[in-house]
Amino acid sequence: MDAWQLADIPDQAGRTVVVTGPSLGGLGHHTALELARRGARVVLAGRTPRKLDETSVAITEEVPGADLVPLVVDLSDLSSVRSAGAAAAALGPVDVLVNNAGVMGVPRTRTADGFELTMATNHFGPFLLTGLLLPQLVASGAGRVVTVSSGFHKVATRAPLEDPTVQRGRHDRWGAYARSKLANLLFTLELDRRCREAELPVKALAAHPGFAGTHLAANGQYGRSSGGIASILDATIRAVSQSAAAGAWPTLMAATADLPGSTYCGPGGPGEMSGLPQVVPMSRRARDPEAARSLWELSETATGITYP
C-alpha cells in the first residue's frame, strides 16, 4: 500500500474506541485525540481520574464537543482490570481496543497479584482486559484489538514463559521490558489465530512507535518525568526523537486502515525509528506459534480468564 498518513483515517462517527494509557502528551493521548477528531466516542482508560481529566481537557481544547468517556483502570492490578471490565459493559459494542498502556525500565517490583510489574502492566493486565471486552468487540461485528509493542522486542533472547509469581535472580529491567514487548506480539498473533478459528468477527494487530519522545523512559528510570536527572533524561530523549504525536501514527494505522489480522505497523524510516508508518516485520521469536500457545495458556492461568 502507499505510505499511510493521518488524512487516511476514515470517519469514525458511531464507533467506540477504548484507549488505555492516555496520559497527557503520550502516545495514548495522541491516539485518542485523532480518533476523537474524526468523531469516535473515545473511552480514556487510565489509572487516575486526575490524569484522565487532564487528557480530556487537552483533547476538548482541540476538538470541542469531543465524545470522551473516562474509565479508571490500573493494568498492573487484576482486581482493577476486572472492575473496569464490569464498568465497561455499559458502553455497549466496542469497535476497537487499543492496548497502549505500558511501563519501561522499571525497578523490580511485585504487584498485589505477585507478578513482576513490567509483565503485569504490559501483558497480563491487557490480556485480561481484552478477554473481558471480547464479547463487546464481537458485538460490534468487526472488532479490532491493537496492541502497542516495541522494536525493542527484537532484543529479547527468550519468551517470558516462566511462572510469573516466582522471583529469579538479579532483575534485568531492560530484559524484562524486551520480553514484555515480545509477549505483546505473541499475544497478538495467538489472539488473531484463535478468533479466526472460533469464527469470531475480531482481528488482532500490533504497532510500535519507533523512537518517540514520551515520558516513558524517565518515568521508568526515576518514577517521574521532571525534576533533576529525570528532566535531563526526558529532555534528551525529546531532542533526538520524533514527537509523541508521530509515534502514535502506526497505532492509528493499525486501528483504522484496511489491514488483515496479525499485521504489525511501525515507522517506515531507517531502522524503523521514525517516519510515516508502514507494515513492518516481526522477529522470528515473535512468530513462534508454540511460544504463543504456551504464553496464552500461562496467561489464562495467571489471570483466571479463558477466551475466546
HELIX and SHEET records of a PDB file:
HELIX    1   1 LEU A    6  ASP A    8  5                                   3    
HELIX    2   2 LEU A   27  ARG A   37  1                                  11    
HELIX    3   3 PRO A   49  GLU A   62  1                                  14    
HELIX    4   4 LEU A   78  ALA A   88  1                                  11    
HELIX    5   5 ALA A   89  LEU A   91  5                                   3    
HELIX    6   6 LEU A  117  MET A  119  1                                   3    
HELIX    7   7 ALA A  120  PHE A  124  3                                   5    
HELIX    8   8 GLY A  125  ALA A  139  1                                  15    
HELIX    9   9 GLY A  151  VAL A  155  5                                   5    
HELIX   10  10 ARG A  173  GLU A  197  1                                  25    
HELIX   11  11 LEU A  216  TYR A  222  1                                   7    
HELIX   12  12 ILE A  229  VAL A  240  1                                  12    
HELIX   13  13 ALA A  244  GLY A  247  1                                   4    
HELIX   14  14 TRP A  249  THR A  256  1                                   8    
HELIX   15  15 PRO A  270  GLU A  272  5                                   3    
HELIX   16  16 ARG A  285  ARG A  287  5                                   3    
HELIX   17  17 PRO A  289  THR A  303  1                                  15    
SHEET    1   A 8 LEU A  68  VAL A  72  0                                        
SHEET    2   A 8 ARG A  41  GLY A  46  1                                        
SHEET    3   A 8 THR A  16  THR A  20  1                                        
SHEET    4   A 8 VAL A  96  ASN A  99  1                                        
SHEET    5   A 8 GLY A 143  VAL A 148  1                                        
SHEET    6   A 8 VAL A 202  ALA A 207  1                                        
SHEET    7   A 8 TYR A 264  PRO A 267  1                                        
SHEET    8   A 8 PRO A 277  VAL A 279 -1                                        
SHEET    1   B 2 ALA A 212  GLY A 213  0                                        
SHEET    2   B 2 GLN A 242  SER A 243  1                                        
END                                                                             
